[in-house]
Amino acid sequence: MKRIGIALGAGGARGLAHIVVLQAFEELRIKPCVISGTSIGAVVGAGYASGLSPAQMMDAVEEIRTTKPGRFGRFYSNSELNFVLAWLDPTVKIGGLIKGERFIKFLSERMQVERFEELKIPFMAVATHFRNREQAVFDKGDLLKAVQASYSMPGLFRPVSIGGDLYVDGGLVNPLPFDVIRPHCDIAVAVDVAVHTTDSHRDSPHAQEVLFSAFQIMQNSVVREKMNQSQPDIYIKVAVSNVRALEFNKTNSIFRQALSSKDELKQKLLPFLD
């Protein structure tokens, strides 16, 4: 059987769709030989590589979704802000609004893995070297720091220090990292969740919506240019409607909308299983 690798792309809350798409492997009773991930893709990819099943990850997401906000969150009715304030450690320090250490602690407790070398499936997390403005691919050492760096969106999260260097969100340089798994597999699968469709348009969007939308417009441009130069063997484009970057409270809608993409991946994988 061909060695199949999978790359999980950036996309904020819409990246929870990766969990459903990974069910294709479970239903076909196979495992990828390598996984790469950027931002939310790194979070889901690390969880799956650690041995968590899609069902276990869904349970963890539900726990996050139903957590009540802390003392800061009680002043806000916005569900996106409630998620941030409940899970992502607001800070007044320079470099970002959020530390993200509470969420990393939660991941550590669920995965029971702290280093890449302990993973059941080889995994690579993509981040951006802040000072060099270049891609950084982590595949050894401190897993949780690498994942945290991969999703540390500038202006929202503080940059993450690893080995004396600063790193930020990998979506700045490689939102869909199928190229990094190419040398390690025969078939490269890329799951793109950055596509955002909506049925409603506000004349005056909130400042945070403008920030996240601008970031994802940039990511889409990077992916389009990358796809013009080379393409994965299997490309799954997950379109999730009416879910903004931090709307993790819409898990049921995200999971439901991702089911067709899971079935699409299953059909595209079948020819390679003989």
C-alpha positions in Angstrom: 0.0 0.0 0.0 1.2 3.5 -0.8 2.5 5.6 2.1 -0.1 8.4 2.7 0.7 11.6 4.4 -1.7 14.4 5.3 -1.3 18.2 5.7 -3.8 20.1 7.8 -4.1 23.7 7.0 -4.8 26.9 8.9 -8.3 28.4 9.2 -9.3 29.3 12.8 -12.4 27.7 14.2 -13.2 26.2 10.7 -10.1 24.0 11.3 -12.1 21.9 13.6 -13.4 20.3 10.4 -10.0 18.5 10.3 -11.3 16.3 13.1 -14.1 15.1 10.9 -12.0 14.7 7.8 -9.5 12.5 9.8 -12.4 10.1 10.4 -11.9 9.0 6.8 -8.7 7.2 7.9 -10.5 5.6 10.8 -13.3 4.4 8.7 -10.9 2.9 6.1 -8.9 1.4 9.0 -5.6 3.0 7.9 -3.2 5.5 9.4 -1.3 8.3 7.7 2.5 7.7 7.7 3.2 11.4 8.4 1.2 14.5 9.4 2.0 18.2 9.0 -0.1 21.1 10.4 -0.2 24.8 10.5 -2.0 26.8 13.2 -5.3 25.0 14.0 -4.1 22.3 11.7 -1.1 21.8 14.0 -3.3 21.5 17.1 -5.5 18.8 15.5 -2.5 17.1 13.8 -0.6 16.9 17.1 -3.6 15.5 18.8 -4.1 12.8 16.2 -0.4 12.0 16.0 -0.4 11.5 19.8 -3.0 8.7 19.5 -6.2 10.6 20.2 -9.1 9.4 18.0 -11.4 11.9 16.2 -14.1 11.0 18.7 -11.8 11.8 21.7 -10.9 15.1 20.0 -14.5 15.9 19.5 -15.1 15.3 23.2 -12.2 17.7 24.1 -13.6 20.4 21.8 -17.0 20.0 23.5 -15.4 20.5 26.9 -13.8 23.7 25.7 -17.0 24.9 24.1 -19.0 24.5 27.2 -16.5 26.0 29.6 -17.9 29.0 31.3 -15.8 32.2 30.9 -13.8 33.5 33.8 -14.2 36.8 35.6 -13.2 38.8 32.4 -15.6 36.9 30.2 -18.6 37.7 32.3 -18.5 41.3 31.1 -18.9 40.2 27.4 -21.9 38.6 25.6 -19.8 38.0 22.4 -19.3 34.2 22.2 -16.0 34.6 20.4 -14.6 36.8 23.2 -15.9 34.4 25.8 -13.9 31.6 24.2 -10.8 33.8 24.2 -11.2 34.9 27.8 -12.0 31.5 29.1 -9.2 29.6 27.5 -6.5 31.8 26.1 -5.1 33.8 29.1 -5.5 37.5 28.4 -2.4 39.5 29.2 -1.3 43.1 29.3 2.3 42.4 28.3 3.7 43.7 25.1 3.7 41.4 22.0 0.1 40.1 22.1 -3.2 40.1 23.9 -3.1 36.4 24.8 -0.6 34.1 26.3 -2.3 30.8 25.4 -0.7 28.8 28.2 -4.0 27.6 29.6 -5.0 26.0 26.3 -1.5 24.4 25.9 -1.9 22.9 29.4 -5.3 21.5 28.4 -3.7 19.9 25.3 -0.9 18.4 27.3 -3.3 16.8 29.7 -5.3 15.2 26.9 -2.5 14.1 24.7 -0.2 12.9 27.5 2.7 13.7 25.2 5.3 16.5 25.5 7.9 15.7 22.9 7.8 14.9 19.1 9.7 11.8 19.8 6.8 10.4 21.9 4.2 10.6 19.1 2.7 7.5 17.5 2.8 9.1 14.0 5.6 11.4 12.8 4.4 15.0 12.9 5.7 18.4 11.7 4.4 21.7 13.0 4.9 24.8 10.8 5.6 28.2 12.3 7.2 31.5 11.2 10.6 32.6 12.4 9.7 36.1 13.5 13.1 37.8 12.9 14.1 36.0 9.7 10.5 36.1 8.2 11.0 32.5 7.1 9.2 29.1 7.6 10.3 27.0 10.5 9.4 23.3 10.6 9.5 21.6 13.9 9.7 17.8 14.1 11.7 17.1 17.3 12.0 18.4 20.8 9.2 20.3 22.7 5.9 19.5 20.9 3.7 21.8 22.9 5.9 24.9 22.3 6.0 24.2 18.6 2.2 23.8 18.4 1.8 27.0 20.4 4.1 28.9 18.0 2.3 27.5 15.0 -1.0 29.1 16.0 0.4 32.3 17.6 -1.3 34.8 15.3 0.5 38.2 15.4 -1.3 40.9 17.4 -3.5 38.3 19.2 -1.0 35.9 20.7 2.4 36.7 22.1 5.3 35.3 20.0 6.6 32.0 21.4 10.3 31.7 22.4 12.0 28.5 21.3 15.8 28.1 21.6 16.2 31.8 22.1 14.3 32.7 18.9 10.8 34.1 18.5 8.1 32.3 16.4 4.6 33.3 15.3 1.7 31.7 13.3 2.9 29.5 10.5 -0.1 30.7 8.4 2.0 33.8 7.5 4.3 31.7 5.3 2.7 28.2 4.7 -1.0 27.9 5.5 -1.3 24.5 3.8 2.0 22.6 4.4 1.7 19.7 2.0 5.2 20.4 0.7 6.9 19.5 4.0 5.5 15.9 3.9 6.4 15.3 0.3 9.8 13.6 1.0 8.2 11.3 3.6 5.2 9.8 1.7 4.1 8.5 -1.7 0.7 10.3 -1.6 0.3 13.8 -0.2 -3.1 14.8 1.0 -3.9 18.5 1.7 -6.9 19.6 3.6 -7.7 23.3 3.1 -10.1 24.8 5.6 -9.3 28.5 5.0 -12.1 28.9 2.6 -14.8 31.1 4.2 -18.3 31.5 2.8 -21.1 33.5 4.4 -24.8 34.2 3.7 -24.7 37.6 5.4 -22.6 40.7 5.0 -22.4 43.5 7.5 -21.7 47.0 6.4 -19.7 47.7 9.6 -17.8 44.5 10.7 -16.2 44.4 14.1 -12.5 45.3 14.3 -11.6 41.7 15.3 -13.5 40.4 12.3 -11.6 42.7 10.0 -8.3 41.6 11.5 -9.0 37.9 11.2 -10.5 38.3 7.7 -7.5 40.2 6.5 -5.2 37.5 7.8 -7.2 34.8 6.1 -7.3 36.7 2.8 -3.5 36.8 2.9 -3.5 33.0 3.6 -5.8 32.3 0.7 -3.4 34.3 -1.6 -0.4 32.3 -0.3 -2.2 29.0 -1.0 -3.3 30.0 -4.5 0.2 31.0 -5.4 1.6 27.8 -3.9 -0.9 25.7 -5.8 0.1 27.3 -9.1 3.6 26.0 -8.5 2.9 22.5 -7.2 -0.1 20.5 -6.0 -0.8 17.7 -3.6 -1.9 14.3 -4.9 -5.2 14.7 -3.1 -6.7 18.2 -2.4 -9.7 18.5 -0.1 -11.3 21.9 0.0 -13.6 22.2 3.0 -16.0 25.0 2.7 -17.6 26.0 6.0 -20.3 28.7 5.9 -21.1 31.3 8.5 -18.2 30.5 10.9 -15.7 33.3 11.7 -12.2 32.7 13.0 -13.0 32.4 16.7 -16.5 31.0 16.6 -15.5 27.7 18.3 -19.0 27.7 19.8 -20.3 26.6 16.3 -18.8 23.1 16.6 -22.0 21.3 15.6 -22.3 23.3 12.4 -18.6 22.9 11.6 -18.7 19.1 12.1 -21.9 18.7 10.1 -20.5 20.8 7.1 -17.3 18.8 7.1 -19.0 15.4 6.6 -19.1 15.7 2.8 -15.4 16.4 2.7 -14.7 13.3 4.8 -16.6 11.2 2.3 -14.8 12.9 -0.6 -11.4 12.0 1.0 -12.5 8.4 1.5 -13.4 8.1 -2.2 -10.1 9.6 -3.3 -8.1 7.4 -1.0 -9.6 4.1 -2.1 -7.6 3.7 -5.3 -4.4 3.9 -3.3 -5.3 1.1 -0.8 -4.9 -1.9 -3.1 
